[in-house]
Amino acid sequence: MKEKLISKEFLTTSMETSIVKITAKGQIIIPLKMQRICKLKKGDQLLVVEENGAIVLKKIKNTEFATLLLQSEKVAKELWDNKEDEIWDTV
């Protein structure tokens, strides 16, 4: 599969770009200009998505994923609290 390349012109005219370094702890600093553009502030949550080797960050509202998270937790609890499956603990 051929790798898709993004032109320098596209990167410099369509969006804000910056190069950041990853710390020893795997952290990055989002440039202040980008924080302002995206209206990021302390305590905001970002969704991190990996897609074909690219990492995408998206600011989320607490309510956007609250329902999905609650439903996921409910389903997981039902699966893990199933007494019938405890037989596998003895195998």
HTML snippet that shows the backbone in 3Dmol.js (N, CA, C, O; Angstrom):
<script src="https://3Dmol.org/build/3Dmol-min.js"></script>
<div id="view" style="width:600px;height:400px;position:relative"></div>
<script>
const pdb = `
ATOM      1  N   MET A   1       0.838  -1.185   0.000  1.00  0.00           N
ATOM      2  CA  MET A   1       0.000   0.000   0.000  1.00  0.00           C
ATOM      3  C   MET A   1       0.876   1.239   0.000  1.00  0.00           C
ATOM      4  O   MET A   1       1.813   1.347   0.792  1.00  0.00           O
ATOM      5  N   LYS A   2       0.577   2.153  -0.872  1.00  0.00           N
ATOM      6  CA  LYS A   2       1.380   3.359  -0.989  1.00  0.00           C
ATOM      7  C   LYS A   2       1.064   4.327   0.151  1.00  0.00           C
ATOM      8  O   LYS A   2      -0.102   4.562   0.468  1.00  0.00           O
ATOM      9  N   GLU A   3       2.104   4.883   0.762  1.00  0.00           N
ATOM     10  CA  GLU A   3       1.940   5.831   1.860  1.00  0.00           C
ATOM     11  C   GLU A   3       1.441   7.161   1.317  1.00  0.00           C
ATOM     12  O   GLU A   3       1.923   7.655   0.298  1.00  0.00           O
ATOM     13  N   LYS A   4       0.452   7.739   2.027  1.00  0.00           N
ATOM     14  CA  LYS A   4      -0.068   9.040   1.622  1.00  0.00           C
ATOM     15  C   LYS A   4       0.831  10.126   2.190  1.00  0.00           C
ATOM     16  O   LYS A   4       1.180  10.102   3.371  1.00  0.00           O
ATOM     17  N   LEU A   5       1.202  11.074   1.348  1.00  0.00           N
ATOM     18  CA  LEU A   5       2.036  12.185   1.783  1.00  0.00           C
ATOM     19  C   LEU A   5       1.213  13.466   1.809  1.00  0.00           C
ATOM     20  O   LEU A   5       0.345  13.678   0.962  1.00  0.00           O
ATOM     21  N   ILE A   6       1.495  14.313   2.791  1.00  0.00           N
ATOM     22  CA  ILE A   6       0.814  15.597   2.905  1.00  0.00           C
ATOM     23  C   ILE A   6       1.787  16.675   2.451  1.00  0.00           C
ATOM     24  O   ILE A   6       2.934  16.716   2.897  1.00  0.00           O
ATOM     25  N   SER A   7       1.331  17.529   1.579  1.00  0.00           N
ATOM     26  CA  SER A   7       2.213  18.561   1.049  1.00  0.00           C
ATOM     27  C   SER A   7       2.482  19.637   2.091  1.00  0.00           C
ATOM     28  O   SER A   7       1.667  19.889   2.978  1.00  0.00           O
ATOM     29  N   LYS A   8       3.653  20.269   1.959  1.00  0.00           N
ATOM     30  CA  LYS A   8       4.039  21.356   2.854  1.00  0.00           C
ATOM     31  C   LYS A   8       3.043  22.509   2.734  1.00  0.00           C
ATOM     32  O   LYS A   8       2.720  23.157   3.730  1.00  0.00           O
ATOM     33  N   GLU A   9       2.566  22.760   1.543  1.00  0.00           N
ATOM     34  CA  GLU A   9       1.609  23.844   1.340  1.00  0.00           C
ATOM     35  C   GLU A   9       0.319  23.593   2.120  1.00  0.00           C
ATOM     36  O   GLU A   9      -0.229  24.506   2.738  1.00  0.00           O
ATOM     37  N   PHE A  10      -0.153  22.366   2.086  1.00  0.00           N
ATOM     38  CA  PHE A  10      -1.378  22.025   2.810  1.00  0.00           C
ATOM     39  C   PHE A  10      -1.182  22.213   4.312  1.00  0.00           C
ATOM     40  O   PHE A  10      -2.032  22.784   4.994  1.00  0.00           O
ATOM     41  N   LEU A  11      -0.054  21.726   4.813  1.00  0.00           N
ATOM     42  CA  LEU A  11       0.210  21.832   6.244  1.00  0.00           C
ATOM     43  C   LEU A  11       0.358  23.267   6.716  1.00  0.00           C
ATOM     44  O   LEU A  11      -0.013  23.586   7.845  1.00  0.00           O
ATOM     45  N   THR A  12       0.883  24.118   5.890  1.00  0.00           N
ATOM     46  CA  THR A  12       1.138  25.487   6.321  1.00  0.00           C
ATOM     47  C   THR A  12      -0.011  26.444   6.043  1.00  0.00           C
ATOM     48  O   THR A  12      -0.032  27.543   6.598  1.00  0.00           O
ATOM     49  N   THR A  13      -0.966  26.064   5.203  1.00  0.00           N
ATOM     50  CA  THR A  13      -2.073  26.973   4.918  1.00  0.00           C
ATOM     51  C   THR A  13      -3.394  26.532   5.538  1.00  0.00           C
ATOM     52  O   THR A  13      -4.260  27.372   5.782  1.00  0.00           O
ATOM     53  N   SER A  14      -3.570  25.261   5.796  1.00  0.00           N
ATOM     54  CA  SER A  14      -4.862  24.755   6.251  1.00  0.00           C
ATOM     55  C   SER A  14      -4.978  24.632   7.766  1.00  0.00           C
ATOM     56  O   SER A  14      -6.089  24.604   8.297  1.00  0.00           O
ATOM     57  N   MET A  15      -3.872  24.559   8.456  1.00  0.00           N
ATOM     58  CA  MET A  15      -3.938  24.304   9.882  1.00  0.00           C
ATOM     59  C   MET A  15      -2.684  24.807  10.578  1.00  0.00           C
ATOM     60  O   MET A  15      -1.670  25.087   9.940  1.00  0.00           O
ATOM     61  N   GLU A  16      -2.771  24.913  11.874  1.00  0.00           N
ATOM     62  CA  GLU A  16      -1.607  25.269  12.690  1.00  0.00           C
ATOM     63  C   GLU A  16      -0.740  24.022  12.844  1.00  0.00           C
ATOM     64  O   GLU A  16      -1.261  22.936  13.097  1.00  0.00           O
ATOM     65  N   THR A  17       0.560  24.163  12.697  1.00  0.00           N
ATOM     66  CA  THR A  17       1.468  23.025  12.854  1.00  0.00           C
ATOM     67  C   THR A  17       2.589  23.386  13.801  1.00  0.00           C
ATOM     68  O   THR A  17       2.921  24.557  13.981  1.00  0.00           O
ATOM     69  N   SER A  18       3.166  22.366  14.401  1.00  0.00           N
ATOM     70  CA  SER A  18       4.284  22.544  15.312  1.00  0.00           C
ATOM     71  C   SER A  18       4.962  21.202  15.517  1.00  0.00           C
ATOM     72  O   SER A  18       4.342  20.152  15.351  1.00  0.00           O
ATOM     73  N   ILE A  19       6.221  21.239  15.875  1.00  0.00           N
ATOM     74  CA  ILE A  19       6.957  20.022  16.209  1.00  0.00           C
ATOM     75  C   ILE A  19       7.205  20.033  17.710  1.00  0.00           C
ATOM     76  O   ILE A  19       7.677  21.026  18.263  1.00  0.00           O
ATOM     77  N   VAL A  20       6.886  18.925  18.362  1.00  0.00           N
ATOM     78  CA  VAL A  20       7.095  18.807  19.804  1.00  0.00           C
ATOM     79  C   VAL A  20       7.924  17.563  20.081  1.00  0.00           C
ATOM     80  O   VAL A  20       7.977  16.651  19.255  1.00  0.00           O
ATOM     81  N   LYS A  21       8.568  17.525  21.237  1.00  0.00           N
ATOM     82  CA  LYS A  21       9.356  16.365  21.642  1.00  0.00           C
ATOM     83  C   LYS A  21       8.611  15.600  22.719  1.00  0.00           C
ATOM     84  O   LYS A  21       7.853  16.175  23.499  1.00  0.00           O
ATOM     85  N   ILE A  22       8.836  14.299  22.751  1.00  0.00           N
ATOM     86  CA  ILE A  22       8.266  13.443  23.785  1.00  0.00           C
ATOM     87  C   ILE A  22       9.270  13.346  24.923  1.00  0.00           C
ATOM     88  O   ILE A  22      10.451  13.092  24.688  1.00  0.00           O
ATOM     89  N   THR A  23       8.805  13.547  26.167  1.00  0.00           N
ATOM     90  CA  THR A  23       9.689  13.448  27.323  1.00  0.00           C
ATOM     91  C   THR A  23       9.957  11.981  27.645  1.00  0.00           C
ATOM     92  O   THR A  23       9.359  11.084  27.051  1.00  0.00           O
ATOM     93  N   ALA A  24      10.859  11.751  28.588  1.00  0.00           N
ATOM     94  CA  ALA A  24      11.173  10.387  29.024  1.00  0.00           C
ATOM     95  C   ALA A  24       9.932   9.687  29.580  1.00  0.00           C
ATOM     96  O   ALA A  24       9.853   8.459  29.564  1.00  0.00           O
ATOM     97  N   LYS A  25       8.967  10.463  30.070  1.00  0.00           N
ATOM     98  CA  LYS A  25       7.732   9.898  30.624  1.00  0.00           C
ATOM     99  C   LYS A  25       6.647   9.743  29.556  1.00  0.00           C
ATOM    100  O   LYS A  25       5.521   9.359  29.873  1.00  0.00           O
ATOM    101  N   GLY A  26       6.972  10.035  28.308  1.00  0.00           N
ATOM    102  CA  GLY A  26       6.007   9.900  27.224  1.00  0.00           C
ATOM    103  C   GLY A  26       5.057  11.082  27.115  1.00  0.00           C
ATOM    104  O   GLY A  26       4.006  10.972  26.484  1.00  0.00           O
ATOM    105  N   GLN A  27       5.404  12.188  27.709  1.00  0.00           N
ATOM    106  CA  GLN A  27       4.548  13.374  27.688  1.00  0.00           C
ATOM    107  C   GLN A  27       4.954  14.325  26.568  1.00  0.00           C
ATOM    108  O   GLN A  27       6.100  14.332  26.119  1.00  0.00           O
ATOM    109  N   ILE A  28       3.987  15.125  26.129  1.00  0.00           N
ATOM    110  CA  ILE A  28       4.260  16.192  25.169  1.00  0.00           C
ATOM    111  C   ILE A  28       3.673  17.481  25.724  1.00  0.00           C
ATOM    112  O   ILE A  28       2.811  17.457  26.603  1.00  0.00           O
ATOM    113  N   ILE A  29       4.142  18.592  25.209  1.00  0.00           N
ATOM    114  CA  ILE A  29       3.565  19.887  25.555  1.00  0.00           C
ATOM    115  C   ILE A  29       2.863  20.411  24.315  1.00  0.00           C
ATOM    116  O   ILE A  29       3.467  20.528  23.249  1.00  0.00           O
ATOM    117  N   ILE A  30       1.583  20.725  24.461  1.00  0.00           N
ATOM    118  CA  ILE A  30       0.835  21.306  23.355  1.00  0.00           C
ATOM    119  C   ILE A  30       1.190  22.788  23.317  1.00  0.00           C
ATOM    120  O   ILE A  30       1.013  23.492  24.311  1.00  0.00           O
ATOM    121  N   PRO A  31       1.684  23.262  22.190  1.00  0.00           N
ATOM    122  CA  PRO A  31       2.083  24.671  22.105  1.00  0.00           C
ATOM    123  C   PRO A  31       0.961  25.616  22.545  1.00  0.00           C
ATOM    124  O   PRO A  31      -0.216  25.369  22.282  1.00  0.00           O
ATOM    125  N   LEU A  32       1.345  26.690  23.212  1.00  0.00           N
ATOM    126  CA  LEU A  32       0.398  27.651  23.778  1.00  0.00           C
ATOM    127  C   LEU A  32      -0.568  28.193  22.723  1.00  0.00           C
ATOM    128  O   LEU A  32      -1.759  28.348  22.993  1.00  0.00           O
ATOM    129  N   LYS A  33      -0.061  28.481  21.529  1.00  0.00           N
ATOM    130  CA  LYS A  33      -0.927  28.998  20.466  1.00  0.00           C
ATOM    131  C   LYS A  33      -2.044  28.011  20.140  1.00  0.00           C
ATOM    132  O   LYS A  33      -3.191  28.412  19.943  1.00  0.00           O
ATOM    133  N   MET A  34      -1.708  26.717  20.083  1.00  0.00           N
ATOM    134  CA  MET A  34      -2.708  25.693  19.796  1.00  0.00           C
ATOM    135  C   MET A  34      -3.683  25.543  20.965  1.00  0.00           C
ATOM    136  O   MET A  34      -4.876  25.319  20.761  1.00  0.00           O
ATOM    137  N   GLN A  35      -3.164  25.670  22.193  1.00  0.00           N
ATOM    138  CA  GLN A  35      -4.053  25.620  23.355  1.00  0.00           C
ATOM    139  C   GLN A  35      -5.092  26.734  23.273  1.00  0.00           C
ATOM    140  O   GLN A  35      -6.269  26.524  23.564  1.00  0.00           O
ATOM    141  N   ARG A  36      -4.643  27.914  22.876  1.00  0.00           N
ATOM    142  CA  ARG A  36      -5.562  29.058  22.765  1.00  0.00           C
ATOM    143  C   ARG A  36      -6.570  28.858  21.639  1.00  0.00           C
ATOM    144  O   ARG A  36      -7.762  29.112  21.815  1.00  0.00           O
ATOM    145  N   ILE A  37      -6.096  28.408  20.497  1.00  0.00           N
ATOM    146  CA  ILE A  37      -6.991  28.175  19.353  1.00  0.00           C
ATOM    147  C   ILE A  37      -8.079  27.164  19.724  1.00  0.00           C
ATOM    148  O   ILE A  37      -9.250  27.347  19.389  1.00  0.00           O
ATOM    149  N   CYS A  38      -7.681  26.104  20.417  1.00  0.00           N
ATOM    150  CA  CYS A  38      -8.620  25.025  20.779  1.00  0.00           C
ATOM    151  C   CYS A  38      -9.323  25.282  22.109  1.00  0.00           C
ATOM    152  O   CYS A  38     -10.140  24.477  22.556  1.00  0.00           O
ATOM    153  N   LYS A  39      -8.997  26.409  22.733  1.00  0.00           N
ATOM    154  CA  LYS A  39      -9.584  26.779  24.023  1.00  0.00           C
ATOM    155  C   LYS A  39      -9.383  25.686  25.072  1.00  0.00           C
ATOM    156  O   LYS A  39     -10.305  25.324  25.804  1.00  0.00           O
ATOM    157  N   LEU A  40      -8.140  25.165  25.125  1.00  0.00           N
ATOM    158  CA  LEU A  40      -7.793  24.148  26.111  1.00  0.00           C
ATOM    159  C   LEU A  40      -7.415  24.823  27.418  1.00  0.00           C
ATOM    160  O   LEU A  40      -6.760  25.865  27.438  1.00  0.00           O
ATOM    161  N   LYS A  41      -7.842  24.206  28.504  1.00  0.00           N
ATOM    162  CA  LYS A  41      -7.455  24.719  29.811  1.00  0.00           C
ATOM    163  C   LYS A  41      -7.168  23.550  30.744  1.00  0.00           C
ATOM    164  O   LYS A  41      -7.514  22.407  30.447  1.00  0.00           O
ATOM    165  N   LYS A  42      -6.538  23.844  31.865  1.00  0.00           N
ATOM    166  CA  LYS A  42      -6.177  22.811  32.835  1.00  0.00           C
ATOM    167  C   LYS A  42      -7.413  21.988  33.199  1.00  0.00           C
ATOM    168  O   LYS A  42      -8.478  22.528  33.498  1.00  0.00           O
ATOM    169  N   GLY A  43      -7.243  20.690  33.167  1.00  0.00           N
ATOM    170  CA  GLY A  43      -8.330  19.778  33.516  1.00  0.00           C
ATOM    171  C   GLY A  43      -9.154  19.296  32.336  1.00  0.00           C
ATOM    172  O   GLY A  43      -9.939  18.358  32.481  1.00  0.00           O
ATOM    173  N   ASP A  44      -8.997  19.917  31.164  1.00  0.00           N
ATOM    174  CA  ASP A  44      -9.725  19.452  29.991  1.00  0.00           C
ATOM    175  C   ASP A  44      -9.275  18.038  29.637  1.00  0.00           C
ATOM    176  O   ASP A  44      -8.136  17.648  29.897  1.00  0.00           O
ATOM    177  N   GLN A  45     -10.186  17.284  29.043  1.00  0.00           N
ATOM    178  CA  GLN A  45      -9.867  15.931  28.616  1.00  0.00           C
ATOM    179  C   GLN A  45      -9.706  15.890  27.101  1.00  0.00           C
ATOM    180  O   GLN A  45     -10.419  16.567  26.361  1.00  0.00           O
ATOM    181  N   LEU A  46      -8.745  15.073  26.660  1.00  0.00           N
ATOM    182  CA  LEU A  46      -8.507  14.882  25.232  1.00  0.00           C
ATOM    183  C   LEU A  46      -8.682  13.406  24.901  1.00  0.00           C
ATOM    184  O   LEU A  46      -8.199  12.538  25.629  1.00  0.00           O
ATOM    185  N   LEU A  47      -9.360  13.132  23.824  1.00  0.00           N
ATOM    186  CA  LEU A  47      -9.464  11.786  23.303  1.00  0.00           C
ATOM    187  C   LEU A  47      -8.228  11.543  22.445  1.00  0.00           C
ATOM    188  O   LEU A  47      -7.907  12.363  21.585  1.00  0.00           O
ATOM    189  N   VAL A  48      -7.532  10.432  22.665  1.00  0.00           N
ATOM    190  CA  VAL A  48      -6.326  10.106  21.910  1.00  0.00           C
ATOM    191  C   VAL A  48      -6.651   8.920  21.006  1.00  0.00           C
ATOM    192  O   VAL A  48      -7.059   7.859  21.479  1.00  0.00           O
ATOM    193  N   VAL A  49      -6.468   9.110  19.707  1.00  0.00           N
ATOM    194  CA  VAL A  49      -6.791   8.072  18.731  1.00  0.00           C
ATOM    195  C   VAL A  49      -5.566   7.809  17.868  1.00  0.00           C
ATOM    196  O   VAL A  49      -4.916   8.742  17.396  1.00  0.00           O
ATOM    197  N   GLU A  50      -5.256   6.536  17.667  1.00  0.00           N
ATOM    198  CA  GLU A  50      -4.179   6.152  16.749  1.00  0.00           C
ATOM    199  C   GLU A  50      -4.840   5.686  15.467  1.00  0.00           C
ATOM    200  O   GLU A  50      -5.736   4.842  15.490  1.00  0.00           O
ATOM    201  N   GLU A  51      -4.393   6.239  14.348  1.00  0.00           N
ATOM    202  CA  GLU A  51      -4.940   5.845  13.060  1.00  0.00           C
ATOM    203  C   GLU A  51      -3.817   5.758  12.040  1.00  0.00           C
ATOM    204  O   GLU A  51      -3.251   6.774  11.636  1.00  0.00           O
ATOM    205  N   ASN A  52      -3.498   4.533  11.627  1.00  0.00           N
ATOM    206  CA  ASN A  52      -2.453   4.297  10.635  1.00  0.00           C
ATOM    207  C   ASN A  52      -1.137   4.977  10.996  1.00  0.00           C
ATOM    208  O   ASN A  52      -0.493   5.586  10.141  1.00  0.00           O
ATOM    209  N   GLY A  53      -0.742   4.874  12.249  1.00  0.00           N
ATOM    210  CA  GLY A  53       0.528   5.440  12.689  1.00  0.00           C
ATOM    211  C   GLY A  53       0.485   6.907  13.058  1.00  0.00           C
ATOM    212  O   GLY A  53       1.496   7.469  13.480  1.00  0.00           O
ATOM    213  N   ALA A  54      -0.670   7.536  12.905  1.00  0.00           N
ATOM    214  CA  ALA A  54      -0.819   8.948  13.285  1.00  0.00           C
ATOM    215  C   ALA A  54      -1.579   9.030  14.604  1.00  0.00           C
ATOM    216  O   ALA A  54      -2.481   8.233  14.860  1.00  0.00           O
ATOM    217  N   ILE A  55      -1.212   9.991  15.433  1.00  0.00           N
ATOM    218  CA  ILE A  55      -1.907  10.205  16.697  1.00  0.00           C
ATOM    219  C   ILE A  55      -2.729  11.474  16.566  1.00  0.00           C
ATOM    220  O   ILE A  55      -2.214  12.531  16.199  1.00  0.00           O
ATOM    221  N   VAL A  56      -4.006  11.356  16.870  1.00  0.00           N
ATOM    222  CA  VAL A  56      -4.926  12.483  16.780  1.00  0.00           C
ATOM    223  C   VAL A  56      -5.458  12.776  18.177  1.00  0.00           C
ATOM    224  O   VAL A  56      -5.888  11.865  18.885  1.00  0.00           O
ATOM    225  N   LEU A  57      -5.429  14.048  18.574  1.00  0.00           N
ATOM    226  CA  LEU A  57      -5.985  14.477  19.854  1.00  0.00           C
ATOM    227  C   LEU A  57      -7.246  15.277  19.579  1.00  0.00           C
ATOM    228  O   LEU A  57      -7.266  16.115  18.677  1.00  0.00           O
ATOM    229  N   LYS A  58      -8.294  15.027  20.347  1.00  0.00           N
ATOM    230  CA  LYS A  58      -9.542  15.778  20.181  1.00  0.00           C
ATOM    231  C   LYS A  58     -10.060  16.160  21.550  1.00  0.00           C
ATOM    232  O   LYS A  58     -10.206  15.313  22.430  1.00  0.00           O
ATOM    233  N   LYS A  59     -10.336  17.442  21.723  1.00  0.00           N
ATOM    234  CA  LYS A  59     -10.915  17.908  22.978  1.00  0.00           C
ATOM    235  C   LYS A  59     -12.326  17.346  23.091  1.00  0.00           C
ATOM    236  O   LYS A  59     -13.108  17.403  22.142  1.00  0.00           O
ATOM    237  N   ILE A  60     -12.639  16.808  24.256  1.00  0.00           N
ATOM    238  CA  ILE A  60     -13.979  16.272  24.475  1.00  0.00           C
ATOM    239  C   ILE A  60     -14.626  16.984  25.653  1.00  0.00           C
ATOM    240  O   ILE A  60     -13.958  17.471  26.565  1.00  0.00           O
ATOM    241  N   LYS A  61     -15.924  17.024  25.596  1.00  0.00           N
ATOM    242  CA  LYS A  61     -16.701  17.522  26.717  1.00  0.00           C
ATOM    243  C   LYS A  61     -16.976  16.332  27.625  1.00  0.00           C
ATOM    244  O   LYS A  61     -17.110  15.205  27.148  1.00  0.00           O
ATOM    245  N   ASN A  62     -17.058  16.568  28.901  1.00  0.00           N
ATOM    246  CA  ASN A  62     -17.306  15.473  29.853  1.00  0.00           C
ATOM    247  C   ASN A  62     -18.566  14.700  29.495  1.00  0.00           C
ATOM    248  O   ASN A  62     -18.641  13.493  29.728  1.00  0.00           O
ATOM    249  N   THR A  63     -19.553  15.381  28.933  1.00  0.00           N
ATOM    250  CA  THR A  63     -20.819  14.727  28.634  1.00  0.00           C
ATOM    251  C   THR A  63     -20.783  13.897  27.358  1.00  0.00           C
ATOM    252  O   THR A  63     -21.634  13.029  27.169  1.00  0.00           O
ATOM    253  N   GLU A  64     -19.816  14.145  26.477  1.00  0.00           N
ATOM    254  CA  GLU A  64     -19.775  13.433  25.192  1.00  0.00           C
ATOM    255  C   GLU A  64     -19.616  11.930  25.358  1.00  0.00           C
ATOM    256  O   GLU A  64     -20.251  11.153  24.644  1.00  0.00           O
ATOM    257  N   PHE A  65     -18.779  11.519  26.290  1.00  0.00           N
ATOM    258  CA  PHE A  65     -18.501  10.092  26.449  1.00  0.00           C
ATOM    259  C   PHE A  65     -19.049   9.529  27.742  1.00  0.00           C
ATOM    260  O   PHE A  65     -18.873   8.342  28.016  1.00  0.00           O
ATOM    261  N   ALA A  66     -19.710  10.352  28.547  1.00  0.00           N
ATOM    262  CA  ALA A  66     -20.218   9.879  29.839  1.00  0.00           C
ATOM    263  C   ALA A  66     -21.207   8.734  29.663  1.00  0.00           C
ATOM    264  O   ALA A  66     -21.111   7.725  30.363  1.00  0.00           O
ATOM    265  N   THR A  67     -22.153   8.872  28.743  1.00  0.00           N
ATOM    266  CA  THR A  67     -23.155   7.835  28.521  1.00  0.00           C
ATOM    267  C   THR A  67     -22.505   6.560  28.009  1.00  0.00           C
ATOM    268  O   THR A  67     -22.811   5.467  28.484  1.00  0.00           O
ATOM    269  N   LEU A  68     -21.607   6.700  27.039  1.00  0.00           N
ATOM    270  CA  LEU A  68     -20.916   5.538  26.483  1.00  0.00           C
ATOM    271  C   LEU A  68     -20.086   4.846  27.556  1.00  0.00           C
ATOM    272  O   LEU A  68     -20.085   3.618  27.640  1.00  0.00           O
ATOM    273  N   LEU A  69     -19.383   5.616  28.374  1.00  0.00           N
ATOM    274  CA  LEU A  69     -18.559   5.044  29.430  1.00  0.00           C
ATOM    275  C   LEU A  69     -19.412   4.295  30.446  1.00  0.00           C
ATOM    276  O   LEU A  69     -19.059   3.187  30.850  1.00  0.00           O
ATOM    277  N   LEU A  70     -20.525   4.882  30.862  1.00  0.00           N
ATOM    278  CA  LEU A  70     -21.408   4.214  31.822  1.00  0.00           C
ATOM    279  C   LEU A  70     -21.939   2.903  31.257  1.00  0.00           C
ATOM    280  O   LEU A  70     -21.983   1.893  31.959  1.00  0.00           O
ATOM    281  N   GLN A  71     -22.342   2.919  29.984  1.00  0.00           N
ATOM    282  CA  GLN A  71     -22.848   1.699  29.347  1.00  0.00           C
ATOM    283  C   GLN A  71     -21.750   0.649  29.240  1.00  0.00           C
ATOM    284  O   GLN A  71     -21.998  -0.530  29.490  1.00  0.00           O
ATOM    285  N   SER A  72     -20.542   1.063  28.872  1.00  0.00           N
ATOM    286  CA  SER A  72     -19.419   0.127  28.764  1.00  0.00           C
ATOM    287  C   SER A  72     -19.098  -0.493  30.112  1.00  0.00           C
ATOM    288  O   SER A  72     -18.843  -1.694  30.200  1.00  0.00           O
ATOM    289  N   GLU A  73     -19.109   0.319  31.164  1.00  0.00           N
ATOM    290  CA  GLU A  73     -18.836  -0.192  32.511  1.00  0.00           C
ATOM    291  C   GLU A  73     -19.909  -1.185  32.938  1.00  0.00           C
ATOM    292  O   GLU A  73     -19.606  -2.202  33.563  1.00  0.00           O
ATOM    293  N   LYS A  74     -21.171  -0.889  32.600  1.00  0.00           N
ATOM    294  CA  LYS A  74     -22.273  -1.790  32.947  1.00  0.00           C
ATOM    295  C   LYS A  74     -22.104  -3.145  32.259  1.00  0.00           C
ATOM    296  O   LYS A  74     -22.244  -4.191  32.893  1.00  0.00           O
ATOM    297  N   VAL A  75     -21.804  -3.123  30.969  1.00  0.00           N
ATOM    298  CA  VAL A  75     -21.619  -4.365  30.209  1.00  0.00           C
ATOM    299  C   VAL A  75     -20.428  -5.152  30.753  1.00  0.00           C
ATOM    300  O   VAL A  75     -20.513  -6.368  30.926  1.00  0.00           O
ATOM    301  N   ALA A  76     -19.318  -4.461  31.023  1.00  0.00           N
ATOM    302  CA  ALA A  76     -18.138  -5.140  31.557  1.00  0.00           C
ATOM    303  C   ALA A  76     -18.434  -5.777  32.911  1.00  0.00           C
ATOM    304  O   ALA A  76     -18.017  -6.906  33.172  1.00  0.00           O
ATOM    305  N   LYS A  77     -19.151  -5.061  33.768  1.00  0.00           N
ATOM    306  CA  LYS A  77     -19.499  -5.605  35.085  1.00  0.00           C
ATOM    307  C   LYS A  77     -20.357  -6.853  34.942  1.00  0.00           C
ATOM    308  O   LYS A  77     -20.141  -7.845  35.638  1.00  0.00           O
ATOM    309  N   GLU A  78     -21.344  -6.799  34.026  1.00  0.00           N
ATOM    310  CA  GLU A  78     -22.195  -7.968  33.801  1.00  0.00           C
ATOM    311  C   GLU A  78     -21.375  -9.159  33.324  1.00  0.00           C
ATOM    312  O   GLU A  78     -21.628 -10.290  33.740  1.00  0.00           O
ATOM    313  N   LEU A  79     -20.406  -8.921  32.463  1.00  0.00           N
ATOM    314  CA  LEU A  79     -19.574 -10.010  31.952  1.00  0.00           C
ATOM    315  C   LEU A  79     -18.659 -10.580  33.032  1.00  0.00           C
ATOM    316  O   LEU A  79     -18.525 -11.798  33.151  1.00  0.00           O
ATOM    317  N   TRP A  80     -18.032  -9.715  33.814  1.00  0.00           N
ATOM    318  CA  TRP A  80     -17.068 -10.167  34.808  1.00  0.00           C
ATOM    319  C   TRP A  80     -17.723 -10.703  36.071  1.00  0.00           C
ATOM    320  O   TRP A  80     -17.111 -11.495  36.786  1.00  0.00           O
ATOM    321  N   ASP A  81     -18.944 -10.295  36.362  1.00  0.00           N
ATOM    322  CA  ASP A  81     -19.629 -10.771  37.569  1.00  0.00           C
ATOM    323  C   ASP A  81     -20.520 -11.972  37.288  1.00  0.00           C
ATOM    324  O   ASP A  81     -21.423 -12.257  38.074  1.00  0.00           O
ATOM    325  N   ASN A  82     -20.295 -12.668  36.207  1.00  0.00           N
ATOM    326  CA  ASN A  82     -21.083 -13.824  35.819  1.00  0.00           C
ATOM    327  C   ASN A  82     -20.589 -15.054  36.592  1.00  0.00           C
ATOM    328  O   ASN A  82     -19.479 -15.532  36.360  1.00  0.00           O
ATOM    329  N   LYS A  83     -21.419 -15.559  37.509  1.00  0.00           N
ATOM    330  CA  LYS A  83     -21.042 -16.716  38.357  1.00  0.00           C
ATOM    331  C   LYS A  83     -20.761 -17.965  37.523  1.00  0.00           C
ATOM    332  O   LYS A  83     -19.924 -18.786  37.897  1.00  0.00           O
ATOM    333  N   GLU A  84     -21.455 -18.110  36.398  1.00  0.00           N
ATOM    334  CA  GLU A  84     -21.262 -19.287  35.547  1.00  0.00           C
ATOM    335  C   GLU A  84     -19.832 -19.356  35.009  1.00  0.00           C
ATOM    336  O   GLU A  84     -19.310 -20.447  34.782  1.00  0.00           O
ATOM    337  N   ASP A  85     -19.210 -18.225  34.807  1.00  0.00           N
ATOM    338  CA  ASP A  85     -17.861 -18.202  34.265  1.00  0.00           C
ATOM    339  C   ASP A  85     -16.788 -18.488  35.309  1.00  0.00           C
ATOM    340  O   ASP A  85     -15.627 -18.681  34.948  1.00  0.00           O
ATOM    341  N   GLU A  86     -17.142 -18.520  36.594  1.00  0.00           N
ATOM    342  CA  GLU A  86     -16.149 -18.763  37.642  1.00  0.00           C
ATOM    343  C   GLU A  86     -15.594 -20.185  37.574  1.00  0.00           C
ATOM    344  O   GLU A  86     -14.556 -20.461  38.174  1.00  0.00           O
ATOM    345  N   ILE A  87     -16.254 -21.084  36.866  1.00  0.00           N
ATOM    346  CA  ILE A  87     -15.753 -22.444  36.688  1.00  0.00           C
ATOM    347  C   ILE A  87     -14.372 -22.440  36.053  1.00  0.00           C
ATOM    348  O   ILE A  87     -13.568 -23.336  36.311  1.00  0.00           O
ATOM    349  N   TRP A  88     -14.085 -21.423  35.211  1.00  0.00           N
ATOM    350  CA  TRP A  88     -12.798 -21.347  34.525  1.00  0.00           C
ATOM    351  C   TRP A  88     -11.664 -21.007  35.479  1.00  0.00           C
ATOM    352  O   TRP A  88     -10.499 -21.227  35.145  1.00  0.00           O
ATOM    353  N   ASP A  89     -11.974 -20.472  36.665  1.00  0.00           N
ATOM    354  CA  ASP A  89     -10.946 -20.181  37.646  1.00  0.00           C
ATOM    355  C   ASP A  89     -10.324 -21.445  38.227  1.00  0.00           C
ATOM    356  O   ASP A  89      -9.231 -21.397  38.791  1.00  0.00           O
ATOM    357  N   THR A  90     -11.022 -22.585  38.091  1.00  0.00           N
ATOM    358  CA  THR A  90     -10.530 -23.831  38.668  1.00  0.00           C
ATOM    359  C   THR A  90      -9.806 -24.703  37.648  1.00  0.00           C
ATOM    360  O   THR A  90      -9.228 -25.728  38.010  1.00  0.00           O
ATOM    361  N   VAL A  91      -9.833 -24.312  36.398  1.00  0.00           N
ATOM    362  CA  VAL A  91      -9.223 -25.124  35.329  1.00  0.00           C
ATOM    363  C   VAL A  91      -7.721 -24.909  35.320  1.00  0.00           C
ATOM    364  O   VAL A  91      -7.018 -25.498  34.500  1.00  0.00           O
TER     365      VAL A  91
END
`;
const viewer = $3Dmol.createViewer("view");
viewer.addModel(pdb, "pdb");
viewer.setStyle({}, {cartoon: {color: "spectrum"}});
viewer.zoomTo();
viewer.render();
</script>
